[in-house]
């Protein structure tokens, strides 16, 4: 997973490389940059996070 989640002093820091490429989405309309692949608990806080970062795919002829 390309996402780093860190808790410091009660604040959540989320980071991931913008040049990452995890491939096409299932629809083929976007390329996935980073994903938690569903909701994930942030450490033992009881808080859940679901994150998807993506970019549009350039269509041929566009």
PDB file of N, CA, C and O in Angstrom:
ATOM      1  N   UNK A   1       0.853  -1.170   0.000  1.00  0.00           N
ATOM      2  CA  UNK A   1       0.000   0.000   0.000  1.00  0.00           C
ATOM      3  C   UNK A   1       0.900   1.235   0.000  1.00  0.00           C
ATOM      4  O   UNK A   1       1.869   1.309   0.755  1.00  0.00           O
ATOM      5  N   UNK A   2       0.572   2.186  -0.842  1.00  0.00           N
ATOM      6  CA  UNK A   2       1.394   3.375  -1.003  1.00  0.00           C
ATOM      7  C   UNK A   2       1.049   4.465   0.006  1.00  0.00           C
ATOM      8  O   UNK A   2       1.687   5.518   0.012  1.00  0.00           O
ATOM      9  N   UNK A   3       0.060   4.235   0.852  1.00  0.00           N
ATOM     10  CA  UNK A   3      -0.395   5.255   1.793  1.00  0.00           C
ATOM     11  C   UNK A   3       0.267   5.059   3.147  1.00  0.00           C
ATOM     12  O   UNK A   3       0.326   3.949   3.676  1.00  0.00           O
ATOM     13  N   UNK A   4       0.765   6.164   3.695  1.00  0.00           N
ATOM     14  CA  UNK A   4       1.322   6.154   5.037  1.00  0.00           C
ATOM     15  C   UNK A   4       0.378   6.954   5.934  1.00  0.00           C
ATOM     16  O   UNK A   4       0.042   8.098   5.625  1.00  0.00           O
ATOM     17  N   UNK A   5      -0.048   6.350   7.044  1.00  0.00           N
ATOM     18  CA  UNK A   5      -0.943   7.013   7.990  1.00  0.00           C
ATOM     19  C   UNK A   5      -0.244   7.046   9.343  1.00  0.00           C
ATOM     20  O   UNK A   5       0.175   6.013   9.866  1.00  0.00           O
ATOM     21  N   UNK A   6      -0.125   8.240   9.896  1.00  0.00           N
ATOM     22  CA  UNK A   6       0.567   8.406  11.165  1.00  0.00           C
ATOM     23  C   UNK A   6      -0.267   9.301  12.080  1.00  0.00           C
ATOM     24  O   UNK A   6      -0.841  10.292  11.628  1.00  0.00           O
ATOM     25  N   UNK A   7      -0.335   8.953  13.360  1.00  0.00           N
ATOM     26  CA  UNK A   7      -1.029   9.766  14.353  1.00  0.00           C
ATOM     27  C   UNK A   7       0.020  10.381  15.273  1.00  0.00           C
ATOM     28  O   UNK A   7       0.830   9.677  15.878  1.00  0.00           O
ATOM     29  N   UNK A   8      -0.013  11.718  15.366  1.00  0.00           N
ATOM     30  CA  UNK A   8       0.895  12.445  16.270  1.00  0.00           C
ATOM     31  C   UNK A   8       0.087  13.490  17.018  1.00  0.00           C
ATOM     32  O   UNK A   8      -0.554  14.348  16.412  1.00  0.00           O
ATOM     33  N   UNK A   9       0.124  13.409  18.325  1.00  0.00           N
ATOM     34  CA  UNK A   9      -0.573  14.382  19.176  1.00  0.00           C
ATOM     35  C   UNK A   9      -2.043  14.534  18.785  1.00  0.00           C
ATOM     36  O   UNK A   9      -2.577  15.643  18.780  1.00  0.00           O
ATOM     37  N   UNK A  10      -2.689  13.426  18.462  1.00  0.00           N
ATOM     38  CA  UNK A  10      -4.113  13.446  18.145  1.00  0.00           C
ATOM     39  C   UNK A  10      -4.459  13.949  16.759  1.00  0.00           C
ATOM     40  O   UNK A  10      -5.630  14.183  16.462  1.00  0.00           O
ATOM     41  N   UNK A  11      -3.458  14.121  15.902  1.00  0.00           N
ATOM     42  CA  UNK A  11      -3.672  14.576  14.526  1.00  0.00           C
ATOM     43  C   UNK A  11      -3.220  13.476  13.578  1.00  0.00           C
ATOM     44  O   UNK A  11      -2.153  12.890  13.759  1.00  0.00           O
ATOM     45  N   UNK A  12      -4.037  13.196  12.564  1.00  0.00           N
ATOM     46  CA  UNK A  12      -3.722  12.164  11.570  1.00  0.00           C
ATOM     47  C   UNK A  12      -3.002  12.813  10.390  1.00  0.00           C
ATOM     48  O   UNK A  12      -3.455  13.819   9.844  1.00  0.00           O
ATOM     49  N   UNK A  13      -1.883  12.223  10.012  1.00  0.00           N
ATOM     50  CA  UNK A  13      -1.123  12.667   8.848  1.00  0.00           C
ATOM     51  C   UNK A  13      -1.173  11.549   7.811  1.00  0.00           C
ATOM     52  O   UNK A  13      -0.800  10.410   8.089  1.00  0.00           O
ATOM     53  N   UNK A  14      -1.637  11.890   6.622  1.00  0.00           N
ATOM     54  CA  UNK A  14      -1.750  10.923   5.534  1.00  0.00           C
ATOM     55  C   UNK A  14      -0.811  11.374   4.418  1.00  0.00           C
ATOM     56  O   UNK A  14      -0.818  12.539   4.021  1.00  0.00           O
ATOM     57  N   UNK A  15      -0.007  10.445   3.921  1.00  0.00           N
ATOM     58  CA  UNK A  15       0.886  10.801   2.814  1.00  0.00           C
ATOM     59  C   UNK A  15       0.982   9.644   1.833  1.00  0.00           C
ATOM     60  O   UNK A  15       0.853   8.475   2.196  1.00  0.00           O
ATOM     61  N   UNK A  16       1.212  10.007   0.585  1.00  0.00           N
ATOM     62  CA  UNK A  16       1.446   9.025  -0.477  1.00  0.00           C
ATOM     63  C   UNK A  16       2.130   9.741  -1.628  1.00  0.00           C
ATOM     64  O   UNK A  16       1.933  10.941  -1.816  1.00  0.00           O
ATOM     65  N   UNK A  17       2.934   9.017  -2.402  1.00  0.00           N
ATOM     66  CA  UNK A  17       3.628   9.637  -3.530  1.00  0.00           C
ATOM     67  C   UNK A  17       2.664   9.913  -4.682  1.00  0.00           C
ATOM     68  O   UNK A  17       1.922   9.024  -5.098  1.00  0.00           O
ATOM     69  N   UNK A  18       2.674  11.132  -5.194  1.00  0.00           N
ATOM     70  CA  UNK A  18       1.767  11.495  -6.279  1.00  0.00           C
ATOM     71  C   UNK A  18       2.107  10.802  -7.593  1.00  0.00           C
ATOM     72  O   UNK A  18       1.253  10.705  -8.475  1.00  0.00           O
ATOM     73  N   UNK A  19       3.341  10.318  -7.737  1.00  0.00           N
ATOM     74  CA  UNK A  19       3.726   9.649  -8.980  1.00  0.00           C
ATOM     75  C   UNK A  19       3.477   8.141  -8.930  1.00  0.00           C
ATOM     76  O   UNK A  19       3.831   7.426  -9.867  1.00  0.00           O
ATOM     77  N   UNK A  20       2.870   7.653  -7.843  1.00  0.00           N
ATOM     78  CA  UNK A  20       2.565   6.231  -7.718  1.00  0.00           C
ATOM     79  C   UNK A  20       1.494   5.831  -8.736  1.00  0.00           C
ATOM     80  O   UNK A  20       0.655   6.653  -9.102  1.00  0.00           O
ATOM     81  N   UNK A  21       1.513   4.599  -9.187  1.00  0.00           N
ATOM     82  CA  UNK A  21       0.505   4.090 -10.119  1.00  0.00           C
ATOM     83  C   UNK A  21       0.188   2.648  -9.747  1.00  0.00           C
ATOM     84  O   UNK A  21       1.015   1.754  -9.931  1.00  0.00           O
ATOM     85  N   UNK A  22      -1.010   2.428  -9.225  1.00  0.00           N
ATOM     86  CA  UNK A  22      -1.442   1.083  -8.855  1.00  0.00           C
ATOM     87  C   UNK A  22      -2.304   0.438  -9.932  1.00  0.00           C
ATOM     88  O   UNK A  22      -2.927  -0.597  -9.695  1.00  0.00           O
ATOM     89  N   UNK A  23      -2.341   1.044 -11.110  1.00  0.00           N
ATOM     90  CA  UNK A  23      -3.070   0.462 -12.224  1.00  0.00           C
ATOM     91  C   UNK A  23      -4.439   1.083 -12.433  1.00  0.00           C
ATOM     92  O   UNK A  23      -4.827   2.033 -11.753  1.00  0.00           O
ATOM     93  N   UNK A  24      -5.157   0.522 -13.392  1.00  0.00           N
ATOM     94  CA  UNK A  24      -6.482   1.029 -13.746  1.00  0.00           C
ATOM     95  C   UNK A  24      -7.529   0.630 -12.716  1.00  0.00           C
ATOM     96  O   UNK A  24      -7.436  -0.422 -12.083  1.00  0.00           O
ATOM     97  N   UNK A  25      -8.524   1.490 -12.562  1.00  0.00           N
ATOM     98  CA  UNK A  25      -9.688   1.141 -11.749  1.00  0.00           C
ATOM     99  C   UNK A  25     -10.470   0.051 -12.475  1.00  0.00           C
ATOM    100  O   UNK A  25     -10.198  -0.251 -13.637  1.00  0.00           O
ATOM    101  N   UNK A  26     -11.432  -0.530 -11.790  1.00  0.00           N
ATOM    102  CA  UNK A  26     -12.209  -1.608 -12.418  1.00  0.00           C
ATOM    103  C   UNK A  26     -13.017  -1.107 -13.609  1.00  0.00           C
ATOM    104  O   UNK A  26     -13.291  -1.878 -14.528  1.00  0.00           O
ATOM    105  N   UNK A  27     -13.406   0.173 -13.614  1.00  0.00           N
ATOM    106  CA  UNK A  27     -14.160   0.725 -14.743  1.00  0.00           C
ATOM    107  C   UNK A  27     -13.239   1.097 -15.904  1.00  0.00           C
ATOM    108  O   UNK A  27     -13.693   1.229 -17.040  1.00  0.00           O
ATOM    109  N   UNK A  28     -11.939   1.268 -15.617  1.00  0.00           N
ATOM    110  CA  UNK A  28     -10.992   1.661 -16.640  1.00  0.00           C
ATOM    111  C   UNK A  28     -10.983   3.150 -16.921  1.00  0.00           C
ATOM    112  O   UNK A  28     -10.280   3.597 -17.828  1.00  0.00           O
ATOM    113  N   UNK A  29     -11.745   3.930 -16.168  1.00  0.00           N
ATOM    114  CA  UNK A  29     -11.833   5.367 -16.400  1.00  0.00           C
ATOM    115  C   UNK A  29     -10.765   6.162 -15.658  1.00  0.00           C
ATOM    116  O   UNK A  29     -10.485   7.307 -16.011  1.00  0.00           O
ATOM    117  N   UNK A  30     -10.170   5.563 -14.635  1.00  0.00           N
ATOM    118  CA  UNK A  30      -9.163   6.259 -13.846  1.00  0.00           C
ATOM    119  C   UNK A  30      -7.987   5.337 -13.544  1.00  0.00           C
ATOM    120  O   UNK A  30      -8.098   4.113 -13.613  1.00  0.00           O
ATOM    121  N   UNK A  31      -6.850   5.961 -13.204  1.00  0.00           N
ATOM    122  CA  UNK A  31      -5.677   5.230 -12.735  1.00  0.00           C
ATOM    123  C   UNK A  31      -5.557   5.498 -11.244  1.00  0.00           C
ATOM    124  O   UNK A  31      -5.619   6.650 -10.814  1.00  0.00           O
ATOM    125  N   UNK A  32      -5.390   4.462 -10.463  1.00  0.00           N
ATOM    126  CA  UNK A  32      -5.325   4.578  -9.021  1.00  0.00           C
ATOM    127  C   UNK A  32      -3.924   5.019  -8.600  1.00  0.00           C
ATOM    128  O   UNK A  32      -2.928   4.393  -8.964  1.00  0.00           O
ATOM    129  N   UNK A  33      -3.864   6.100  -7.832  1.00  0.00           N
ATOM    130  CA  UNK A  33      -2.604   6.599  -7.304  1.00  0.00           C
ATOM    131  C   UNK A  33      -2.340   5.955  -5.949  1.00  0.00           C
ATOM    132  O   UNK A  33      -1.227   5.500  -5.681  1.00  0.00           O
ATOM    133  N   UNK A  34      -3.365   5.914  -5.091  1.00  0.00           N
ATOM    134  CA  UNK A  34      -3.235   5.302  -3.770  1.00  0.00           C
ATOM    135  C   UNK A  34      -4.626   4.942  -3.270  1.00  0.00           C
ATOM    136  O   UNK A  34      -5.604   5.616  -3.593  1.00  0.00           O
ATOM    137  N   UNK A  35      -4.711   3.883  -2.484  1.00  0.00           N
ATOM    138  CA  UNK A  35      -5.994   3.454  -1.948  1.00  0.00           C
ATOM    139  C   UNK A  35      -5.799   2.670  -0.659  1.00  0.00           C
ATOM    140  O   UNK A  35      -4.817   1.946  -0.501  1.00  0.00           O
ATOM    141  N   UNK A  36      -6.743   2.825   0.254  1.00  0.00           N
ATOM    142  CA  UNK A  36      -6.739   2.007   1.458  1.00  0.00           C
ATOM    143  C   UNK A  36      -7.443   0.676   1.189  1.00  0.00           C
ATOM    144  O   UNK A  36      -7.468  -0.200   2.052  1.00  0.00           O
ATOM    145  N   UNK A  37      -8.016   0.526  -0.009  1.00  0.00           N
ATOM    146  CA  UNK A  37      -8.735  -0.688  -0.392  1.00  0.00           C
ATOM    147  C   UNK A  37      -9.839  -1.006   0.615  1.00  0.00           C
ATOM    148  O   UNK A  37      -9.914  -2.103   1.168  1.00  0.00           O
ATOM    149  N   UNK A  38     -10.688  -0.009   0.829  1.00  0.00           N
ATOM    150  CA  UNK A  38     -11.776  -0.136   1.793  1.00  0.00           C
ATOM    151  C   UNK A  38     -11.460   0.646   3.051  1.00  0.00           C
ATOM    152  O   UNK A  38     -10.422   1.301   3.146  1.00  0.00           O
ATOM    153  N   UNK A  39     -12.354   0.572   4.004  1.00  0.00           N
ATOM    154  CA  UNK A  39     -12.170   1.310   5.253  1.00  0.00           C
ATOM    155  C   UNK A  39     -11.185   0.583   6.161  1.00  0.00           C
ATOM    156  O   UNK A  39     -11.291  -0.625   6.369  1.00  0.00           O
ATOM    157  N   UNK A  40     -10.223   1.338   6.701  1.00  0.00           N
ATOM    158  CA  UNK A  40      -9.206   0.788   7.590  1.00  0.00           C
ATOM    159  C   UNK A  40      -9.234   1.564   8.897  1.00  0.00           C
ATOM    160  O   UNK A  40      -9.377   2.787   8.895  1.00  0.00           O
ATOM    161  N   UNK A  41      -9.097   0.855  10.012  1.00  0.00           N
ATOM    162  CA  UNK A  41      -9.045   1.535  11.302  1.00  0.00           C
ATOM    163  C   UNK A  41      -7.701   2.222  11.470  1.00  0.00           C
ATOM    164  O   UNK A  41      -6.656   1.661  11.140  1.00  0.00           O
ATOM    165  N   UNK A  42      -7.742   3.445  11.988  1.00  0.00           N
ATOM    166  CA  UNK A  42      -6.514   4.197  12.251  1.00  0.00           C
ATOM    167  C   UNK A  42      -6.037   3.814  13.638  1.00  0.00           C
ATOM    168  O   UNK A  42      -6.598   4.238  14.648  1.00  0.00           O
ATOM    169  N   UNK A  43      -4.993   3.007  13.667  1.00  0.00           N
ATOM    170  CA  UNK A  43      -4.424   2.478  14.910  1.00  0.00           C
ATOM    171  C   UNK A  43      -5.545   1.966  15.808  1.00  0.00           C
ATOM    172  O   UNK A  43      -6.432   1.267  15.319  1.00  0.00           O
ATOM    173  N   UNK A  44      -5.541   2.284  17.087  1.00  0.00           N
ATOM    174  CA  UNK A  44      -6.588   1.790  17.981  1.00  0.00           C
ATOM    175  C   UNK A  44      -7.521   2.924  18.403  1.00  0.00           C
ATOM    176  O   UNK A  44      -8.021   2.935  19.528  1.00  0.00           O
ATOM    177  N   UNK A  45      -7.754   3.881  17.495  1.00  0.00           N
ATOM    178  CA  UNK A  45      -8.547   5.061  17.811  1.00  0.00           C
ATOM    179  C   UNK A  45     -10.052   4.827  17.700  1.00  0.00           C
ATOM    180  O   UNK A  45     -10.835   5.609  18.239  1.00  0.00           O
ATOM    181  N   UNK A  46     -10.467   3.764  17.011  1.00  0.00           N
ATOM    182  CA  UNK A  46     -11.885   3.564  16.748  1.00  0.00           C
ATOM    183  C   UNK A  46     -12.368   4.372  15.555  1.00  0.00           C
ATOM    184  O   UNK A  46     -13.548   4.324  15.209  1.00  0.00           O
ATOM    185  N   UNK A  47     -11.459   5.117  14.920  1.00  0.00           N
ATOM    186  CA  UNK A  47     -11.775   5.921  13.743  1.00  0.00           C
ATOM    187  C   UNK A  47     -11.375   5.125  12.502  1.00  0.00           C
ATOM    188  O   UNK A  47     -10.311   4.507  12.461  1.00  0.00           O
ATOM    189  N   UNK A  48     -12.246   5.153  11.493  1.00  0.00           N
ATOM    190  CA  UNK A  48     -11.982   4.435  10.253  1.00  0.00           C
ATOM    191  C   UNK A  48     -11.796   5.435   9.112  1.00  0.00           C
ATOM    192  O   UNK A  48     -12.402   6.507   9.096  1.00  0.00           O
ATOM    193  N   UNK A  49     -10.945   5.056   8.162  1.00  0.00           N
ATOM    194  CA  UNK A  49     -10.640   5.907   7.021  1.00  0.00           C
ATOM    195  C   UNK A  49     -10.731   5.074   5.753  1.00  0.00           C
ATOM    196  O   UNK A  49     -10.191   3.970   5.684  1.00  0.00           O
ATOM    197  N   UNK A  50     -11.416   5.607   4.755  1.00  0.00           N
ATOM    198  CA  UNK A  50     -11.437   5.024   3.420  1.00  0.00           C
ATOM    199  C   UNK A  50     -10.965   6.083   2.449  1.00  0.00           C
ATOM    200  O   UNK A  50     -11.598   7.133   2.334  1.00  0.00           O
ATOM    201  N   UNK A  51      -9.867   5.839   1.743  1.00  0.00           N
ATOM    202  CA  UNK A  51      -9.297   6.858   0.874  1.00  0.00           C
ATOM    203  C   UNK A  51      -8.969   6.262  -0.484  1.00  0.00           C
ATOM    204  O   UNK A  51      -8.385   5.183  -0.583  1.00  0.00           O
ATOM    205  N   UNK A  52      -9.357   6.988  -1.534  1.00  0.00           N
ATOM    206  CA  UNK A  52      -8.986   6.645  -2.899  1.00  0.00           C
ATOM    207  C   UNK A  52      -8.459   7.906  -3.565  1.00  0.00           C
ATOM    208  O   UNK A  52      -9.155   8.919  -3.623  1.00  0.00           O
ATOM    209  N   UNK A  53      -7.240   7.847  -4.063  1.00  0.00           N
ATOM    210  CA  UNK A  53      -6.655   8.945  -4.831  1.00  0.00           C
ATOM    211  C   UNK A  53      -6.460   8.426  -6.252  1.00  0.00           C
ATOM    212  O   UNK A  53      -5.900   7.350  -6.457  1.00  0.00           O
ATOM    213  N   UNK A  54      -6.924   9.196  -7.226  1.00  0.00           N
ATOM    214  CA  UNK A  54      -6.879   8.716  -8.605  1.00  0.00           C
ATOM    215  C   UNK A  54      -6.746   9.881  -9.570  1.00  0.00           C
ATOM    216  O   UNK A  54      -6.958  11.038  -9.208  1.00  0.00           O
ATOM    217  N   UNK A  55      -6.388   9.550 -10.813  1.00  0.00           N
ATOM    218  CA  UNK A  55      -6.352  10.549 -11.880  1.00  0.00           C
ATOM    219  C   UNK A  55      -7.098   9.998 -13.089  1.00  0.00           C
ATOM    220  O   UNK A  55      -7.160   8.787 -13.302  1.00  0.00           O
ATOM    221  N   UNK A  56      -7.657  10.900 -13.867  1.00  0.00           N
ATOM    222  CA  UNK A  56      -8.401  10.500 -15.059  1.00  0.00           C
ATOM    223  C   UNK A  56      -7.466   9.889 -16.092  1.00  0.00           C
ATOM    224  O   UNK A  56      -6.296  10.257 -16.188  1.00  0.00           O
ATOM    225  N   UNK A  57      -7.999   8.956 -16.856  1.00  0.00           N
ATOM    226  CA  UNK A  57      -7.267   8.344 -17.952  1.00  0.00           C
ATOM    227  C   UNK A  57      -7.563   9.156 -19.210  1.00  0.00           C
ATOM    228  O   UNK A  57      -8.720   9.444 -19.513  1.00  0.00           O
ATOM    229  N   UNK A  58      -6.522   9.518 -19.931  1.00  0.00           N
ATOM    230  CA  UNK A  58      -6.718  10.239 -21.187  1.00  0.00           C
ATOM    231  C   UNK A  58      -7.300   9.278 -22.209  1.00  0.00           C
ATOM    232  O   UNK A  58      -6.741   8.214 -22.475  1.00  0.00           O
ATOM    233  N   UNK A  59      -8.403   9.660 -22.762  1.00  0.00           N
ATOM    234  CA  UNK A  59      -9.068   8.832 -23.772  1.00  0.00           C
ATOM    235  C   UNK A  59      -8.431   9.075 -25.134  1.00  0.00           C
ATOM    236  O   UNK A  59      -8.010  10.190 -25.441  1.00  0.00           O
ATOM    237  N   UNK A  60      -8.362   8.035 -25.941  1.00  0.00           N
ATOM    238  CA  UNK A  60      -7.848   8.188 -27.298  1.00  0.00           C
ATOM    239  C   UNK A  60      -8.802   9.081 -28.087  1.00  0.00           C
ATOM    240  O   UNK A  60     -10.022   8.932 -28.003  1.00  0.00           O
ATOM    241  N   UNK A  61      -8.237   9.998 -28.844  1.00  0.00           N
ATOM    242  CA  UNK A  61      -9.039  10.912 -29.645  1.00  0.00           C
ATOM    243  C   UNK A  61      -9.493  12.133 -28.866  1.00  0.00           C
ATOM    244  O   UNK A  61     -10.181  12.993 -29.414  1.00  0.00           O
ATOM    245  N   UNK A  62      -9.116  12.225 -27.580  1.00  0.00           N
ATOM    246  CA  UNK A  62      -9.537  13.391 -26.785  1.00  0.00           C
ATOM    247  C   UNK A  62      -8.420  14.401 -26.712  1.00  0.00           C
ATOM    248  O   UNK A  62      -8.577  15.451 -26.089  1.00  0.00           O
TER     249      UNK A  62
END
